[in-house]
Amino acid sequence: MLDHVLPPSGLPPWTEGEGQSAHLQMAARSLLHDPYAARTAREFTSTALRAWQLDPLIDDTGVVVSELVTNAVRHGVRGVVGTHRVQEVRVILCCTENTVLCAVTDPSDQGPSLREPDYEAESGRGLQVIQGISQTWGWAPLASRGKAVWAAFALPSGEGRRLEPCH
């Protein structure tokens, strides 16, 4: 599923030192391209984090997932040519011993661009919010088509070592 985001070991790149036996939990959900996609993604994320007993991360990850999905629906699905089928947006959550990763995939090859917000505009601050709330964020092209935009959070009970950004 995330073969191009995760290396062959199956562990995210920031888990160096956690060893090959690191515990990895994953959850994924495809989203419809509709006005409720961000809400559905927040509910899915909240449910997964509760199941993983990570309730303290629900608020921050909910905001970030909502921004990622909104960007994917607005920019990642629009303008993709070469197919007549509905373009898929997918939320993928990964949890290791120290980190939670929230990734959203979409069919566009165009990477996100962090820019200074226009303070008079009604939109355009999503990546600023993601950068401010998450420990780090980035994006990666997918092997087949599209990209994954992700944000990572340190687990509250972990050592909280600093993650290095990959963008």
ABEGO torsion letter per residue (X at the ends): XAAAABBAAGBBAAABGAEAABBBBBBBBBBBBBAAAAAAAAAAAAAAAAAAGAAAAAAAAAAAAAAAAAAAAAAAABGBBGBABBBBBBBBBBBBAABBBBBBBBABABBBBBBBBBAABABGAAAAAAAAABABBBBBBBAABEBBBBBBBBBAABAGBBBBBAX
